Amino acid sequence: MTNSMTGTAVPSISTAAMLVELSIGTWTGRKLDKKASQDVTSQNNADKGVANVHKKLLGDCAELDAVQKFTANSRNVHYAMTMPWSDTGLRLLPTTQYFKYTQEMTSLQNEYQRLVQVFLDAYSWEIQNSQLKLGALFNSDEYPTADSLTSKFRFRTNYMPLPDVGDWRVSIGNETEQALRSQYEGYYAKQLQAAMGDVWKRAHEALTKMSDKLDYADDMSKKTFRDSLVSNVTDMIELLGACNVTNDPVMSAAQRDLDEAMRGITADALREDPYLRAETRRKVNEVRKTIDNLPSLGW
């Protein structure tokens, strides 16, 4: 496929990737208290509307906090395994990543549902406790029933094919159809560049962190680093392979070089062996330099 706006070739990835949307809904347990808001503004001689009081209906509810924290973590996993595509929340999922992604999301969904059930089981008791926590701010009418509360929690993944320019099937005249095709070609090329750029930037961030942490000699105060410093970089090896939906030879070469650099490397070995530390840092910096020199990233 050629981008008619730029004249450059834009690879079709409709068979190498699909679109995925993660939809997670969680009850916030928060409510705007209009009376308390009015009291605050009045007591401080402030204009109406400049201060709002939002109360936590259940106070510090450990069961609800667990659901909300798990929701945030699930979204982070979703982002880590996919690539950006549109502003509507759709993400690009390489087909080579599909089974691993589905397995991971299924596991997360099961755990999410378990945590939600734990919260629902404790809900009635938490309402009783909240009367003491909220004092005069307590209002029983603000609490949904247990049955209606269930509908406020959801965890769904939706998959759809990635439309290619050739998928246009409209009868609106050749000139208008060509304009739409050209517009989509430009959008497709821009989103693809952003998706690939996101992979490069994630890899660059992990390599930069490793390079910085390994930059010390034995006679210096040792920089401490966690074992995840190594696993974060080895994860990038898999990411560069799975997300190379355009078969970019530069990305393939970077993956091979990084795989060679990290083969057999452990965090403990890096801490104890200054030569291994220096050699690993050198190899990591070579891959990072490749990313630095990519003109498409604008660095």
QUIRA-V414782 format. One line per field, one symbol per residue. ss: DSSP state (A for helix, B for strand, O for the rest). psi: psi as a letter, one per 40 degrees, with the letter a starting at -180 (. if undefined). Layout:
ss = ???
psi = ???
//
This chain:
ss = OBOOOOOOBOOOOOOOBBBBBBBBBOOOOBBBOAAAAAAAAAAOOOOOOOOOOBBBOOOOOAAAAAAAAAAAAAAAAAAAAOBBOOOOOOBBBBAAAAAAAAAAAAAAAAAAAAAAAAAAAAAAAAAAAAAAAAAAAOOAAAOOOAAAAAOOOBBBBBBBBOOOAAAOOOOOOAAAAAAAAAAAAAAAAAAAAAAAAAAAAAAAAAAAAAAAAOOOOOOOOOOOOOOAAAAAAAAAAAAAAAOOOOOOAAAAAAAAAAAAAAOOOOAAAAAAOAAAAAAAAAAAAAAAAAAAOOAAAOO
psi = hhhedeeihhhhedeeiiiihhhhhhhdeihhhddddddddddefiiheehhhhihdeaghdddddddddddddddddddeiiidieeehihhideeddddddddddddddddddddddddeddddddddddddbeehhdeehiidddddeehihihhiiihhideehgigeiddddddddddddddddddddddddddddddddddddddddegiideihhhiiideddddddddddddddegeefhdddddddddddddehehiddddddhdddddddddddddddddddehdeef.
//
